Each structure stands twice: as structure tokens, then as C-alpha cells.
Amino acid sequence: MQNLDIFMLDIGLTQPQLEDKKTYIGGSSAKDIADGNWVKVYNQIVLGESENLSRIFKVQLGHITEEFNLTWFAHENDWMLPANRDTVAIRNKDYPYIGCLPDCIMHKDGGQEAIIDAKHTAAEAPWWDKKKVAEYYFPQAQHNMIACGIHEFWLSVIFGNEGPVPIQIEYDEMWARKYIGLCNAFWGHIERKEPPEAGEKLKVPEIKLDDMRELDMTTTNMAGEWKTVAIKFLTYRDGAILFEEAKKVLKSLVPEDVKKATGNGIVITRDKRGLFVKEAK
């Protein structure tokens, strides 16, 4: 057995847990149920078809960092980390085919409890931020809250190598009712051993992580001024970038023991705060 194989033995689900997953819809399938990918979920449950992720580094990295992620989240946000975790799926008492193995259920003094899911994902970028992460995991969050009967859910997200970011996803009762209906319809196919076609899609609602709003400035009474300045910004942007790059290079050329450098219409002065570049007069 290779070293990596030995290392991976204690990571991920056990064989009994994998077998049990064939008896319920898990949280990891929630997005596919909501997106109408019922054939995929059916094949996973009935035929045991699933992608082998054991050699997908970024997936396994999430498993490796999970315990540290959860411990950090608990410490930073005053939650109590349980001594033991659930090793058997938690199922909704009315809909036992809706189940999950949550990463952790934490408590606070006074009886407050919440489901915490640890995620390790790519660094934040214009195309990948807290809101997009919340939208992506919204179906799984609702599913796990339905399964556990707990209506508070947090993601603890490591973006790249930054410290975990807590993201709360609120329970949406109307969406949850519709989702339960989809799960009920899907599970009928499992019980009848009748492969489904594509299911009805359930759209993720608009998610607000704070009280701030998004605004299309072209629809406001400031649209004219916005357009004028926006054109200027786009026109001179490249020049501004070149200006900043030139300023950085000029500073790098000044020796450490020089307090004032001049030449070709440029003056660079040094004080306790650093170097300052300006046009010579």
C-alpha cells in the first residue's frame, strides 16, 4: 500500500456511511435536486454511480482542513465545539429520505444551536466571492436544516489561505416547502425503481448577506453624470496604470542614502513616510 493510500484511510466517509447514503437524499445532492439533475442523483443512489474524488487534491484538502476550520470558527465566534460528532445520518422525522451528515452541530449558552459546514475553496475573486459561495451552497444549507430540524446554518469558508470567513444562510420556509415537494417526487422514483427524467428546477432566491444593496446607476437621476465620468474612467484607465507603474520604477531607482533625486522633469523626495514623486517646477 502506498503512503498516500495509508494517509487517506481515515479521511472521508466510512464504508457503512457510504452504504447508508443509498437510503436517503444527502446534502451534497441538494443542488442537483434543485437544478433538475435527477438522473444523476438516481444513478448515484440506485446504481452506486459516483465520481471518485479520492485523488482530487482540492477536494481532499477540504477534508484535511475541516477539523481546524471548525475549531477556529468555534473559537472566533463563541460557539461550543462538541466532543463527539454524528457518525450516522440525521434524518427528518417526517421525511426520512431527507438526511445529512453535517460537518458539525454547535451550541451556545442558552440552548442556541446551529449547523456548521466547513468549506475550503479558491481565493476570493471578482467571479467568486462570499455571495456566490452562499448562492452555490444555498440548496445544501436548506436541505441540512430540513434534515436536522435546526433553522440556523453557517458556512465557515477558507478562501485560498485566508482565515475562515463565517457566512450565515437564512432558513427560507417557502423555498424549503417547494424543495421538500421535489424530494418527495424524486423519492417516488427510487421506491418504484423507475428512472426519472429531468426534474423541475427550483431557483435559488436573491441572497442578501448584509443590508447593502446593488444598484444599476443608469436607472437613477444621476445616470447622465455617471455616464460622463464612466467614459472618462475607461478612456484614461490604461494611462493611469502606466503612470502608477512608472512611479513605482522611479522610486526603485533611488538609492537608500539619497533624500532627493532629480532629473528629466522629475523630483523624488524622501522623508520618514517614504518616497514621494512629483513633477519638477
ABEGO torsion letter per residue (X at the ends): XBAAAAAAAABEBBAAAAAAAAABBBAAAAAAAAAGBAAAAAAAAAAGBBBBAAABAAAAAAAAAAAAAAAAAAAAAGBBBBABBBABBBBBAABAABBBBBABBBBBBGGBBBBBBBBBBBBBBAABBAAAAAAAAAAAAAAAAAAAGBABBBBBBBBEABBBBBBBBBBBAAAAAAAAAAAAAAAAAAAAGBBBBBBBBBBBBBBBABABBBBBAAABAAAAAAAAAAAAAAAAAAAAAAAAAAAAAAAAABBAABABBBEGGBBBBBBAAEBBBBBBX
